[in-house]
């Protein structure tokens, strides 16, 4: 598991390796890394889901860092890139000399969590946290936000059921 402190340490290592190569990079985090770094809603996450540029250089650097820190090679991965339906509204998380790390805003994170619908993961807890963080009180409010970023056809029915269940138990 990667703690907040470890994730920052890893991003600093990415920055140093990019600086050594003369490359400027950008990493947009999502998922558990956002819940750790931005909201402090979790102590740790198993990996860092992200989108990043330049893709090849950051992927190479991430593999080097995996070896340096004895981590799985996919500690930084872009498996969640399919859930970035549009360019999200963002907030900066870390600005280093050769690396900018950003995260989607809370409303976009809420929408992504609803659409990804991996409720065998920490998504349920993350959704519950974001709903409370944003002071949402109805399922309709949640889905109004989701539909700002994703067409209704991309929102799984199981997401609607879960959100309705969460709103019933919180009210």
Phi and psi in radians as a Rosetta constraint file:
Dihedral C 1 N 2 CA 2 C 2 CIRCULARHARMONIC -1.859 0.35
Dihedral N 2 CA 2 C 2 N 3 CIRCULARHARMONIC 2.023 0.35
Dihedral C 2 N 3 CA 3 C 3 CIRCULARHARMONIC -1.356 0.35
Dihedral N 3 CA 3 C 3 N 4 CIRCULARHARMONIC 2.918 0.35
Dihedral C 3 N 4 CA 4 C 4 CIRCULARHARMONIC -0.976 0.35
Dihedral N 4 CA 4 C 4 N 5 CIRCULARHARMONIC -0.817 0.35
Dihedral C 4 N 5 CA 5 C 5 CIRCULARHARMONIC -1.044 0.35
Dihedral N 5 CA 5 C 5 N 6 CIRCULARHARMONIC -0.750 0.35
Dihedral C 5 N 6 CA 6 C 6 CIRCULARHARMONIC -1.157 0.35
Dihedral N 6 CA 6 C 6 N 7 CIRCULARHARMONIC -0.724 0.35
Dihedral C 6 N 7 CA 7 C 7 CIRCULARHARMONIC -1.055 0.35
Dihedral N 7 CA 7 C 7 N 8 CIRCULARHARMONIC -0.774 0.35
Dihedral C 7 N 8 CA 8 C 8 CIRCULARHARMONIC -1.082 0.35
Dihedral N 8 CA 8 C 8 N 9 CIRCULARHARMONIC -0.757 0.35
Dihedral C 8 N 9 CA 9 C 9 CIRCULARHARMONIC -1.030 0.35
Dihedral N 9 CA 9 C 9 N 10 CIRCULARHARMONIC -0.726 0.35
Dihedral C 9 N 10 CA 10 C 10 CIRCULARHARMONIC -1.166 0.35
Dihedral N 10 CA 10 C 10 N 11 CIRCULARHARMONIC -0.716 0.35
Dihedral C 10 N 11 CA 11 C 11 CIRCULARHARMONIC -1.128 0.35
Dihedral N 11 CA 11 C 11 N 12 CIRCULARHARMONIC -0.638 0.35
Dihedral C 11 N 12 CA 12 C 12 CIRCULARHARMONIC -1.117 0.35
Dihedral N 12 CA 12 C 12 N 13 CIRCULARHARMONIC -0.647 0.35
Dihedral C 12 N 13 CA 13 C 13 CIRCULARHARMONIC -1.177 0.35
Dihedral N 13 CA 13 C 13 N 14 CIRCULARHARMONIC -0.705 0.35
Dihedral C 13 N 14 CA 14 C 14 CIRCULARHARMONIC -1.028 0.35
Dihedral N 14 CA 14 C 14 N 15 CIRCULARHARMONIC -0.814 0.35
Dihedral C 14 N 15 CA 15 C 15 CIRCULARHARMONIC -0.985 0.35
Dihedral N 15 CA 15 C 15 N 16 CIRCULARHARMONIC -0.819 0.35
Dihedral C 15 N 16 CA 16 C 16 CIRCULARHARMONIC -1.088 0.35
Dihedral N 16 CA 16 C 16 N 17 CIRCULARHARMONIC -0.733 0.35
Dihedral C 16 N 17 CA 17 C 17 CIRCULARHARMONIC -1.197 0.35
Dihedral N 17 CA 17 C 17 N 18 CIRCULARHARMONIC -0.653 0.35
Dihedral C 17 N 18 CA 18 C 18 CIRCULARHARMONIC -1.146 0.35
Dihedral N 18 CA 18 C 18 N 19 CIRCULARHARMONIC -0.731 0.35
Dihedral C 18 N 19 CA 19 C 19 CIRCULARHARMONIC -1.046 0.35
Dihedral N 19 CA 19 C 19 N 20 CIRCULARHARMONIC -0.760 0.35
Dihedral C 19 N 20 CA 20 C 20 CIRCULARHARMONIC -1.053 0.35
Dihedral N 20 CA 20 C 20 N 21 CIRCULARHARMONIC -0.573 0.35
Dihedral C 20 N 21 CA 21 C 21 CIRCULARHARMONIC -1.531 0.35
Dihedral N 21 CA 21 C 21 N 22 CIRCULARHARMONIC -0.149 0.35
Dihedral C 21 N 22 CA 22 C 22 CIRCULARHARMONIC 1.274 0.35
Dihedral N 22 CA 22 C 22 N 23 CIRCULARHARMONIC 0.579 0.35
Dihedral C 22 N 23 CA 23 C 23 CIRCULARHARMONIC -2.038 0.35
Dihedral N 23 CA 23 C 23 N 24 CIRCULARHARMONIC 2.435 0.35
Dihedral C 23 N 24 CA 24 C 24 CIRCULARHARMONIC -1.785 0.35
Dihedral N 24 CA 24 C 24 N 25 CIRCULARHARMONIC 2.275 0.35
Dihedral C 24 N 25 CA 25 C 25 CIRCULARHARMONIC -2.211 0.35
Dihedral N 25 CA 25 C 25 N 26 CIRCULARHARMONIC 2.912 0.35
Dihedral C 25 N 26 CA 26 C 26 CIRCULARHARMONIC -2.470 0.35
Dihedral N 26 CA 26 C 26 N 27 CIRCULARHARMONIC 2.309 0.35
Dihedral C 26 N 27 CA 27 C 27 CIRCULARHARMONIC -2.200 0.35
Dihedral N 27 CA 27 C 27 N 28 CIRCULARHARMONIC 2.176 0.35
Dihedral C 27 N 28 CA 28 C 28 CIRCULARHARMONIC -1.815 0.35
Dihedral N 28 CA 28 C 28 N 29 CIRCULARHARMONIC 1.934 0.35
Dihedral C 28 N 29 CA 29 C 29 CIRCULARHARMONIC -1.533 0.35
Dihedral N 29 CA 29 C 29 N 30 CIRCULARHARMONIC 2.711 0.35
Dihedral C 29 N 30 CA 30 C 30 CIRCULARHARMONIC -2.563 0.35
Dihedral N 30 CA 30 C 30 N 31 CIRCULARHARMONIC -3.108 0.35
Dihedral C 30 N 31 CA 31 C 31 CIRCULARHARMONIC 1.143 0.35
Dihedral N 31 CA 31 C 31 N 32 CIRCULARHARMONIC -2.490 0.35
Dihedral C 31 N 32 CA 32 C 32 CIRCULARHARMONIC -1.048 0.35
Dihedral N 32 CA 32 C 32 N 33 CIRCULARHARMONIC -0.571 0.35
Dihedral C 32 N 33 CA 33 C 33 CIRCULARHARMONIC -1.087 0.35
Dihedral N 33 CA 33 C 33 N 34 CIRCULARHARMONIC -0.675 0.35
Dihedral C 33 N 34 CA 34 C 34 CIRCULARHARMONIC -1.170 0.35
Dihedral N 34 CA 34 C 34 N 35 CIRCULARHARMONIC -0.745 0.35
Dihedral C 34 N 35 CA 35 C 35 CIRCULARHARMONIC -1.088 0.35
Dihedral N 35 CA 35 C 35 N 36 CIRCULARHARMONIC -0.574 0.35
Dihedral C 35 N 36 CA 36 C 36 CIRCULARHARMONIC -1.355 0.35
Dihedral N 36 CA 36 C 36 N 37 CIRCULARHARMONIC -0.965 0.35
Dihedral C 36 N 37 CA 37 C 37 CIRCULARHARMONIC -1.330 0.35
Dihedral N 37 CA 37 C 37 N 38 CIRCULARHARMONIC -0.690 0.35
Dihedral C 37 N 38 CA 38 C 38 CIRCULARHARMONIC -1.608 0.35
Dihedral N 38 CA 38 C 38 N 39 CIRCULARHARMONIC -0.800 0.35
Dihedral C 38 N 39 CA 39 C 39 CIRCULARHARMONIC -1.808 0.35
Dihedral N 39 CA 39 C 39 N 40 CIRCULARHARMONIC -0.191 0.35
Dihedral C 39 N 40 CA 40 C 40 CIRCULARHARMONIC 0.906 0.35
Dihedral N 40 CA 40 C 40 N 41 CIRCULARHARMONIC 0.631 0.35
Dihedral C 40 N 41 CA 41 C 41 CIRCULARHARMONIC -1.531 0.35
Dihedral N 41 CA 41 C 41 N 42 CIRCULARHARMONIC -0.228 0.35
Dihedral C 41 N 42 CA 42 C 42 CIRCULARHARMONIC -2.388 0.35
Dihedral N 42 CA 42 C 42 N 43 CIRCULARHARMONIC 2.684 0.35
Dihedral C 42 N 43 CA 43 C 43 CIRCULARHARMONIC -1.399 0.35
Dihedral N 43 CA 43 C 43 N 44 CIRCULARHARMONIC -0.555 0.35
Dihedral C 43 N 44 CA 44 C 44 CIRCULARHARMONIC -2.774 0.35
Dihedral N 44 CA 44 C 44 N 45 CIRCULARHARMONIC 2.919 0.35
Dihedral C 44 N 45 CA 45 C 45 CIRCULARHARMONIC -2.446 0.35
Dihedral N 45 CA 45 C 45 N 46 CIRCULARHARMONIC 2.732 0.35
Dihedral C 45 N 46 CA 46 C 46 CIRCULARHARMONIC -1.337 0.35
Dihedral N 46 CA 46 C 46 N 47 CIRCULARHARMONIC -0.448 0.35
Dihedral C 46 N 47 CA 47 C 47 CIRCULARHARMONIC -2.755 0.35
Dihedral N 47 CA 47 C 47 N 48 CIRCULARHARMONIC 3.107 0.35
Dihedral C 47 N 48 CA 48 C 48 CIRCULARHARMONIC -1.991 0.35
Dihedral N 48 CA 48 C 48 N 49 CIRCULARHARMONIC 1.879 0.35
Dihedral C 48 N 49 CA 49 C 49 CIRCULARHARMONIC -1.455 0.35
Dihedral N 49 CA 49 C 49 N 50 CIRCULARHARMONIC 2.325 0.35
Dihedral C 49 N 50 CA 50 C 50 CIRCULARHARMONIC -2.824 0.35
Dihedral N 50 CA 50 C 50 N 51 CIRCULARHARMONIC 2.918 0.35
Dihedral C 50 N 51 CA 51 C 51 CIRCULARHARMONIC -2.009 0.35
Dihedral N 51 CA 51 C 51 N 52 CIRCULARHARMONIC 2.551 0.35
Dihedral C 51 N 52 CA 52 C 52 CIRCULARHARMONIC -2.650 0.35
Dihedral N 52 CA 52 C 52 N 53 CIRCULARHARMONIC 2.677 0.35
Dihedral C 52 N 53 CA 53 C 53 CIRCULARHARMONIC -2.447 0.35
Dihedral N 53 CA 53 C 53 N 54 CIRCULARHARMONIC 2.486 0.35
Dihedral C 53 N 54 CA 54 C 54 CIRCULARHARMONIC -1.253 0.35
Dihedral N 54 CA 54 C 54 N 55 CIRCULARHARMONIC 2.311 0.35
Dihedral C 54 N 55 CA 55 C 55 CIRCULARHARMONIC -1.005 0.35
Dihedral N 55 CA 55 C 55 N 56 CIRCULARHARMONIC -0.914 0.35
Dihedral C 55 N 56 CA 56 C 56 CIRCULARHARMONIC -1.065 0.35
Dihedral N 56 CA 56 C 56 N 57 CIRCULARHARMONIC -0.856 0.35
Dihedral C 56 N 57 CA 57 C 57 CIRCULARHARMONIC -1.122 0.35
Dihedral N 57 CA 57 C 57 N 58 CIRCULARHARMONIC -0.756 0.35
Dihedral C 57 N 58 CA 58 C 58 CIRCULARHARMONIC -1.205 0.35
Dihedral N 58 CA 58 C 58 N 59 CIRCULARHARMONIC -0.652 0.35
Dihedral C 58 N 59 CA 59 C 59 CIRCULARHARMONIC -1.076 0.35
Dihedral N 59 CA 59 C 59 N 60 CIRCULARHARMONIC -0.769 0.35
Dihedral C 59 N 60 CA 60 C 60 CIRCULARHARMONIC -1.092 0.35
Dihedral N 60 CA 60 C 60 N 61 CIRCULARHARMONIC -0.807 0.35
Dihedral C 60 N 61 CA 61 C 61 CIRCULARHARMONIC -1.090 0.35
Dihedral N 61 CA 61 C 61 N 62 CIRCULARHARMONIC -0.724 0.35
Dihedral C 61 N 62 CA 62 C 62 CIRCULARHARMONIC -1.077 0.35
Dihedral N 62 CA 62 C 62 N 63 CIRCULARHARMONIC -0.669 0.35
Dihedral C 62 N 63 CA 63 C 63 CIRCULARHARMONIC -1.154 0.35
Dihedral N 63 CA 63 C 63 N 64 CIRCULARHARMONIC -0.714 0.35
Dihedral C 63 N 64 CA 64 C 64 CIRCULARHARMONIC -1.079 0.35
Dihedral N 64 CA 64 C 64 N 65 CIRCULARHARMONIC -0.757 0.35
Dihedral C 64 N 65 CA 65 C 65 CIRCULARHARMONIC -1.169 0.35
Dihedral N 65 CA 65 C 65 N 66 CIRCULARHARMONIC -0.641 0.35
Dihedral C 65 N 66 CA 66 C 66 CIRCULARHARMONIC -0.990 0.35
Dihedral N 66 CA 66 C 66 N 67 CIRCULARHARMONIC -0.783 0.35
Dihedral C 66 N 67 CA 67 C 67 CIRCULARHARMONIC -1.168 0.35
Dihedral N 67 CA 67 C 67 N 68 CIRCULARHARMONIC -0.770 0.35
Dihedral C 67 N 68 CA 68 C 68 CIRCULARHARMONIC -1.069 0.35
Dihedral N 68 CA 68 C 68 N 69 CIRCULARHARMONIC -0.665 0.35
Dihedral C 68 N 69 CA 69 C 69 CIRCULARHARMONIC -1.832 0.35
Dihedral N 69 CA 69 C 69 N 70 CIRCULARHARMONIC 0.127 0.35
Dihedral C 69 N 70 CA 70 C 70 CIRCULARHARMONIC 0.982 0.35
Dihedral N 70 CA 70 C 70 N 71 CIRCULARHARMONIC 0.897 0.35
Dihedral C 70 N 71 CA 71 C 71 CIRCULARHARMONIC -1.970 0.35
Dihedral N 71 CA 71 C 71 N 72 CIRCULARHARMONIC 2.821 0.35
Dihedral C 71 N 72 CA 72 C 72 CIRCULARHARMONIC -1.072 0.35
Dihedral N 72 CA 72 C 72 N 73 CIRCULARHARMONIC 2.599 0.35
Dihedral C 72 N 73 CA 73 C 73 CIRCULARHARMONIC -1.110 0.35
Dihedral N 73 CA 73 C 73 N 74 CIRCULARHARMONIC -0.357 0.35
Dihedral C 73 N 74 CA 74 C 74 CIRCULARHARMONIC -1.765 0.35
Dihedral N 74 CA 74 C 74 N 75 CIRCULARHARMONIC 0.454 0.35
Dihedral C 74 N 75 CA 75 C 75 CIRCULARHARMONIC -0.999 0.35
Dihedral N 75 CA 75 C 75 N 76 CIRCULARHARMONIC -0.603 0.35
Dihedral C 75 N 76 CA 76 C 76 CIRCULARHARMONIC -2.018 0.35
Dihedral N 76 CA 76 C 76 N 77 CIRCULARHARMONIC 2.058 0.35
Dihedral C 76 N 77 CA 77 C 77 CIRCULARHARMONIC -2.462 0.35
Dihedral N 77 CA 77 C 77 N 78 CIRCULARHARMONIC 2.820 0.35
Dihedral C 77 N 78 CA 78 C 78 CIRCULARHARMONIC -1.955 0.35
Dihedral N 78 CA 78 C 78 N 79 CIRCULARHARMONIC 0.519 0.35
Dihedral C 78 N 79 CA 79 C 79 CIRCULARHARMONIC -1.086 0.35
Dihedral N 79 CA 79 C 79 N 80 CIRCULARHARMONIC -0.443 0.35
Dihedral C 79 N 80 CA 80 C 80 CIRCULARHARMONIC -1.544 0.35
Dihedral N 80 CA 80 C 80 N 81 CIRCULARHARMONIC 0.030 0.35
Dihedral C 80 N 81 CA 81 C 81 CIRCULARHARMONIC -1.054 0.35
Dihedral N 81 CA 81 C 81 N 82 CIRCULARHARMONIC -0.457 0.35
Dihedral C 81 N 82 CA 82 C 82 CIRCULARHARMONIC -1.124 0.35
Dihedral N 82 CA 82 C 82 N 83 CIRCULARHARMONIC -0.379 0.35
Dihedral C 82 N 83 CA 83 C 83 CIRCULARHARMONIC -1.513 0.35
Dihedral N 83 CA 83 C 83 N 84 CIRCULARHARMONIC -0.085 0.35
Dihedral C 83 N 84 CA 84 C 84 CIRCULARHARMONIC -1.501 0.35
Dihedral N 84 CA 84 C 84 N 85 CIRCULARHARMONIC 1.531 0.35
Dihedral C 84 N 85 CA 85 C 85 CIRCULARHARMONIC -1.254 0.35
Dihedral N 85 CA 85 C 85 N 86 CIRCULARHARMONIC -0.626 0.35
Dihedral C 85 N 86 CA 86 C 86 CIRCULARHARMONIC -2.368 0.35
Dihedral N 86 CA 86 C 86 N 87 CIRCULARHARMONIC 2.977 0.35
Dihedral C 86 N 87 CA 87 C 87 CIRCULARHARMONIC -1.176 0.35
Dihedral N 87 CA 87 C 87 N 88 CIRCULARHARMONIC 2.083 0.35
Dihedral C 87 N 88 CA 88 C 88 CIRCULARHARMONIC -1.385 0.35
Dihedral N 88 CA 88 C 88 N 89 CIRCULARHARMONIC 2.748 0.35
Dihedral C 88 N 89 CA 89 C 89 CIRCULARHARMONIC -1.161 0.35
Dihedral N 89 CA 89 C 89 N 90 CIRCULARHARMONIC 2.453 0.35
Dihedral C 89 N 90 CA 90 C 90 CIRCULARHARMONIC -2.270 0.35
Dihedral N 90 CA 90 C 90 N 91 CIRCULARHARMONIC 2.908 0.35
Dihedral C 90 N 91 CA 91 C 91 CIRCULARHARMONIC -2.385 0.35
Dihedral N 91 CA 91 C 91 N 92 CIRCULARHARMONIC 2.488 0.35
Dihedral C 91 N 92 CA 92 C 92 CIRCULARHARMONIC -1.249 0.35
Dihedral N 92 CA 92 C 92 N 93 CIRCULARHARMONIC 2.441 0.35
Dihedral C 92 N 93 CA 93 C 93 CIRCULARHARMONIC -1.886 0.35
Dihedral N 93 CA 93 C 93 N 94 CIRCULARHARMONIC -0.735 0.35
Dihedral C 93 N 94 CA 94 C 94 CIRCULARHARMONIC -2.633 0.35
Dihedral N 94 CA 94 C 94 N 95 CIRCULARHARMONIC 2.298 0.35
Dihedral C 94 N 95 CA 95 C 95 CIRCULARHARMONIC -2.144 0.35
Dihedral N 95 CA 95 C 95 N 96 CIRCULARHARMONIC 1.898 0.35
Dihedral C 95 N 96 CA 96 C 96 CIRCULARHARMONIC -1.961 0.35
Dihedral N 96 CA 96 C 96 N 97 CIRCULARHARMONIC 3.078 0.35
Dihedral C 96 N 97 CA 97 C 97 CIRCULARHARMONIC -1.017 0.35
Dihedral N 97 CA 97 C 97 N 98 CIRCULARHARMONIC -0.696 0.35
Dihedral C 97 N 98 CA 98 C 98 CIRCULARHARMONIC -2.171 0.35
Dihedral N 98 CA 98 C 98 N 99 CIRCULARHARMONIC 0.217 0.35
Dihedral C 98 N 99 CA 99 C 99 CIRCULARHARMONIC -2.572 0.35
Dihedral N 99 CA 99 C 99 N 100 CIRCULARHARMONIC 2.235 0.35
Dihedral C 99 N 100 CA 100 C 100 CIRCULARHARMONIC -1.916 0.35
Dihedral N 100 CA 100 C 100 N 101 CIRCULARHARMONIC 2.251 0.35
Dihedral C 100 N 101 CA 101 C 101 CIRCULARHARMONIC -2.002 0.35
Dihedral N 101 CA 101 C 101 N 102 CIRCULARHARMONIC 2.225 0.35
Dihedral C 101 N 102 CA 102 C 102 CIRCULARHARMONIC -2.260 0.35
Dihedral N 102 CA 102 C 102 N 103 CIRCULARHARMONIC 2.869 0.35
Dihedral C 102 N 103 CA 103 C 103 CIRCULARHARMONIC -2.356 0.35
Dihedral N 103 CA 103 C 103 N 104 CIRCULARHARMONIC 2.631 0.35
Dihedral C 103 N 104 CA 104 C 104 CIRCULARHARMONIC -1.135 0.35
Dihedral N 104 CA 104 C 104 N 105 CIRCULARHARMONIC 2.678 0.35
Dihedral C 104 N 105 CA 105 C 105 CIRCULARHARMONIC -1.159 0.35
Dihedral N 105 CA 105 C 105 N 106 CIRCULARHARMONIC 2.917 0.35
Dihedral C 105 N 106 CA 106 C 106 CIRCULARHARMONIC -1.001 0.35
Dihedral N 106 CA 106 C 106 N 107 CIRCULARHARMONIC -0.711 0.35
Dihedral C 106 N 107 CA 107 C 107 CIRCULARHARMONIC -1.149 0.35
Dihedral N 107 CA 107 C 107 N 108 CIRCULARHARMONIC -0.669 0.35
Dihedral C 107 N 108 CA 108 C 108 CIRCULARHARMONIC -1.229 0.35
Dihedral N 108 CA 108 C 108 N 109 CIRCULARHARMONIC -0.676 0.35
Dihedral C 108 N 109 CA 109 C 109 CIRCULARHARMONIC -1.043 0.35
Dihedral N 109 CA 109 C 109 N 110 CIRCULARHARMONIC -0.750 0.35
Dihedral C 109 N 110 CA 110 C 110 CIRCULARHARMONIC -1.027 0.35
Dihedral N 110 CA 110 C 110 N 111 CIRCULARHARMONIC -0.812 0.35
Dihedral C 110 N 111 CA 111 C 111 CIRCULARHARMONIC -1.087 0.35
Dihedral N 111 CA 111 C 111 N 112 CIRCULARHARMONIC -0.783 0.35
Dihedral C 111 N 112 CA 112 C 112 CIRCULARHARMONIC -1.061 0.35
Dihedral N 112 CA 112 C 112 N 113 CIRCULARHARMONIC -0.757 0.35
Dihedral C 112 N 113 CA 113 C 113 CIRCULARHARMONIC -1.104 0.35
Dihedral N 113 CA 113 C 113 N 114 CIRCULARHARMONIC -0.664 0.35
Dihedral C 113 N 114 CA 114 C 114 CIRCULARHARMONIC -1.165 0.35
Dihedral N 114 CA 114 C 114 N 115 CIRCULARHARMONIC -0.728 0.35
Dihedral C 114 N 115 CA 115 C 115 CIRCULARHARMONIC -1.308 0.35
Dihedral N 115 CA 115 C 115 N 116 CIRCULARHARMONIC -0.647 0.35
Dihedral C 115 N 116 CA 116 C 116 CIRCULARHARMONIC -1.171 0.35
Dihedral N 116 CA 116 C 116 N 117 CIRCULARHARMONIC -0.644 0.35
Dihedral C 116 N 117 CA 117 C 117 CIRCULARHARMONIC 0.878 0.35
Dihedral N 117 CA 117 C 117 N 118 CIRCULARHARMONIC 0.710 0.35
Dihedral C 117 N 118 CA 118 C 118 CIRCULARHARMONIC -1.681 0.35
Dihedral N 118 CA 118 C 118 N 119 CIRCULARHARMONIC 1.339 0.35
Dihedral C 118 N 119 CA 119 C 119 CIRCULARHARMONIC -1.449 0.35
Dihedral N 119 CA 119 C 119 N 120 CIRCULARHARMONIC 0.078 0.35
Dihedral C 119 N 120 CA 120 C 120 CIRCULARHARMONIC -1.525 0.35
Dihedral N 120 CA 120 C 120 N 121 CIRCULARHARMONIC -0.002 0.35
Dihedral C 120 N 121 CA 121 C 121 CIRCULARHARMONIC -1.871 0.35
Dihedral N 121 CA 121 C 121 N 122 CIRCULARHARMONIC -2.767 0.35
Dihedral C 121 N 122 CA 122 C 122 CIRCULARHARMONIC -1.452 0.35
Dihedral N 122 CA 122 C 122 N 123 CIRCULARHARMONIC 0.068 0.35
Dihedral C 122 N 123 CA 123 C 123 CIRCULARHARMONIC -0.990 0.35
Dihedral N 123 CA 123 C 123 N 124 CIRCULARHARMONIC -0.687 0.35
Dihedral C 123 N 124 CA 124 C 124 CIRCULARHARMONIC -1.055 0.35
Dihedral N 124 CA 124 C 124 N 125 CIRCULARHARMONIC -0.865 0.35
Dihedral C 124 N 125 CA 125 C 125 CIRCULARHARMONIC -1.096 0.35
Dihedral N 125 CA 125 C 125 N 126 CIRCULARHARMONIC -0.693 0.35
Dihedral C 125 N 126 CA 126 C 126 CIRCULARHARMONIC -1.120 0.35
Dihedral N 126 CA 126 C 126 N 127 CIRCULARHARMONIC -0.746 0.35
Dihedral C 126 N 127 CA 127 C 127 CIRCULARHARMONIC -1.073 0.35
Dihedral N 127 CA 127 C 127 N 128 CIRCULARHARMONIC -0.797 0.35
Dihedral C 127 N 128 CA 128 C 128 CIRCULARHARMONIC -1.019 0.35
Dihedral N 128 CA 128 C 128 N 129 CIRCULARHARMONIC -0.781 0.35
Dihedral C 128 N 129 CA 129 C 129 CIRCULARHARMONIC -1.070 0.35
Dihedral N 129 CA 129 C 129 N 130 CIRCULARHARMONIC -0.859 0.35
Dihedral C 129 N 130 CA 130 C 130 CIRCULARHARMONIC -1.121 0.35
Dihedral N 130 CA 130 C 130 N 131 CIRCULARHARMONIC -0.675 0.35
Dihedral C 130 N 131 CA 131 C 131 CIRCULARHARMONIC -1.060 0.35
Dihedral N 131 CA 131 C 131 N 132 CIRCULARHARMONIC -0.788 0.35
Dihedral C 131 N 132 CA 132 C 132 CIRCULARHARMONIC -1.194 0.35
Dihedral N 132 CA 132 C 132 N 133 CIRCULARHARMONIC -0.765 0.35
Dihedral C 132 N 133 CA 133 C 133 CIRCULARHARMONIC -0.990 0.35
Dihedral N 133 CA 133 C 133 N 134 CIRCULARHARMONIC -0.671 0.35
Dihedral C 133 N 134 CA 134 C 134 CIRCULARHARMONIC -1.580 0.35
Dihedral N 134 CA 134 C 134 N 135 CIRCULARHARMONIC 0.047 0.35
Dihedral C 134 N 135 CA 135 C 135 CIRCULARHARMONIC 0.998 0.35
Dihedral N 135 CA 135 C 135 N 136 CIRCULARHARMONIC 0.707 0.35
Dihedral C 135 N 136 CA 136 C 136 CIRCULARHARMONIC -1.508 0.35
Dihedral N 136 CA 136 C 136 N 137 CIRCULARHARMONIC 2.457 0.35
Dihedral C 136 N 137 CA 137 C 137 CIRCULARHARMONIC -2.120 0.35
Dihedral N 137 CA 137 C 137 N 138 CIRCULARHARMONIC -0.164 0.35
Dihedral C 137 N 138 CA 138 C 138 CIRCULARHARMONIC -2.346 0.35
Dihedral N 138 CA 138 C 138 N 139 CIRCULARHARMONIC 2.685 0.35
Dihedral C 138 N 139 CA 139 C 139 CIRCULARHARMONIC -1.070 0.35
Dihedral N 139 CA 139 C 139 N 140 CIRCULARHARMONIC -0.607 0.35
Dihedral C 139 N 140 CA 140 C 140 CIRCULARHARMONIC -1.058 0.35
Dihedral N 140 CA 140 C 140 N 141 CIRCULARHARMONIC -0.736 0.35
Dihedral C 140 N 141 CA 141 C 141 CIRCULARHARMONIC -1.057 0.35
Dihedral N 141 CA 141 C 141 N 142 CIRCULARHARMONIC -0.746 0.35
Dihedral C 141 N 142 CA 142 C 142 CIRCULARHARMONIC -1.063 0.35
Dihedral N 142 CA 142 C 142 N 143 CIRCULARHARMONIC -0.864 0.35
Dihedral C 142 N 143 CA 143 C 143 CIRCULARHARMONIC -1.282 0.35
Dihedral N 143 CA 143 C 143 N 144 CIRCULARHARMONIC -0.416 0.35
Dihedral C 143 N 144 CA 144 C 144 CIRCULARHARMONIC -1.083 0.35
Dihedral N 144 CA 144 C 144 N 145 CIRCULARHARMONIC -0.718 0.35
Dihedral C 144 N 145 CA 145 C 145 CIRCULARHARMONIC -1.178 0.35
Dihedral N 145 CA 145 C 145 N 146 CIRCULARHARMONIC -0.820 0.35
Dihedral C 145 N 146 CA 146 C 146 CIRCULARHARMONIC -0.982 0.35
Dihedral N 146 CA 146 C 146 N 147 CIRCULARHARMONIC -0.773 0.35
Dihedral C 146 N 147 CA 147 C 147 CIRCULARHARMONIC -1.267 0.35
Dihedral N 147 CA 147 C 147 N 148 CIRCULARHARMONIC -0.194 0.35
Dihedral C 147 N 148 CA 148 C 148 CIRCULARHARMONIC -1.195 0.35
Dihedral N 148 CA 148 C 148 N 149 CIRCULARHARMONIC -0.446 0.35
Dihedral C 148 N 149 CA 149 C 149 CIRCULARHARMONIC -2.035 0.35
Dihedral N 149 CA 149 C 149 N 150 CIRCULARHARMONIC -0.412 0.35
Dihedral C 149 N 150 CA 150 C 150 CIRCULARHARMONIC -2.313 0.35
Dihedral N 150 CA 150 C 150 N 151 CIRCULARHARMONIC 2.438 0.35
Dihedral C 150 N 151 CA 151 C 151 CIRCULARHARMONIC -1.125 0.35
Dihedral N 151 CA 151 C 151 N 152 CIRCULARHARMONIC 2.546 0.35
Dihedral C 151 N 152 CA 152 C 152 CIRCULARHARMONIC -0.919 0.35
Dihedral N 152 CA 152 C 152 N 153 CIRCULARHARMONIC -0.596 0.35
Dihedral C 152 N 153 CA 153 C 153 CIRCULARHARMONIC -1.125 0.35
Dihedral N 153 CA 153 C 153 N 154 CIRCULARHARMONIC -0.333 0.35
Dihedral C 153 N 154 CA 154 C 154 CIRCULARHARMONIC -1.562 0.35
Dihedral N 154 CA 154 C 154 N 155 CIRCULARHARMONIC -0.078 0.35
Dihedral C 154 N 155 CA 155 C 155 CIRCULARHARMONIC -1.635 0.35
Dihedral N 155 CA 155 C 155 N 156 CIRCULARHARMONIC 1.959 0.35
Dihedral C 155 N 156 CA 156 C 156 CIRCULARHARMONIC -1.104 0.35
Dihedral N 156 CA 156 C 156 N 157 CIRCULARHARMONIC 2.568 0.35
Dihedral C 156 N 157 CA 157 C 157 CIRCULARHARMONIC -1.014 0.35
Dihedral N 157 CA 157 C 157 N 158 CIRCULARHARMONIC -0.637 0.35
Dihedral C 157 N 158 CA 158 C 158 CIRCULARHARMONIC -1.079 0.35
Dihedral N 158 CA 158 C 158 N 159 CIRCULARHARMONIC -0.492 0.35
Dihedral C 158 N 159 CA 159 C 159 CIRCULARHARMONIC -1.165 0.35
Dihedral N 159 CA 159 C 159 N 160 CIRCULARHARMONIC -0.750 0.35
Dihedral C 159 N 160 CA 160 C 160 CIRCULARHARMONIC -1.077 0.35
Dihedral N 160 CA 160 C 160 N 161 CIRCULARHARMONIC -0.767 0.35
Dihedral C 160 N 161 CA 161 C 161 CIRCULARHARMONIC -1.098 0.35
Dihedral N 161 CA 161 C 161 N 162 CIRCULARHARMONIC -0.745 0.35
Dihedral C 161 N 162 CA 162 C 162 CIRCULARHARMONIC -1.139 0.35
Dihedral N 162 CA 162 C 162 N 163 CIRCULARHARMONIC -0.803 0.35
Dihedral C 162 N 163 CA 163 C 163 CIRCULARHARMONIC -1.066 0.35
Dihedral N 163 CA 163 C 163 N 164 CIRCULARHARMONIC -0.762 0.35
Dihedral C 163 N 164 CA 164 C 164 CIRCULARHARMONIC -1.071 0.35
Dihedral N 164 CA 164 C 164 N 165 CIRCULARHARMONIC -0.702 0.35
Dihedral C 164 N 165 CA 165 C 165 CIRCULARHARMONIC -1.114 0.35
Dihedral N 165 CA 165 C 165 N 166 CIRCULARHARMONIC -0.792 0.35
Dihedral C 165 N 166 CA 166 C 166 CIRCULARHARMONIC -1.063 0.35
Dihedral N 166 CA 166 C 166 N 167 CIRCULARHARMONIC -0.715 0.35
Dihedral C 166 N 167 CA 167 C 167 CIRCULARHARMONIC -1.220 0.35
Dihedral N 167 CA 167 C 167 N 168 CIRCULARHARMONIC -0.609 0.35
Dihedral C 167 N 168 CA 168 C 168 CIRCULARHARMONIC -1.147 0.35
Dihedral N 168 CA 168 C 168 N 169 CIRCULARHARMONIC -0.716 0.35
Dihedral C 168 N 169 CA 169 C 169 CIRCULARHARMONIC -1.366 0.35
Dihedral N 169 CA 169 C 169 N 170 CIRCULARHARMONIC -0.403 0.35
Dihedral C 169 N 170 CA 170 C 170 CIRCULARHARMONIC -1.521 0.35
Dihedral N 170 CA 170 C 170 N 171 CIRCULARHARMONIC -0.342 0.35
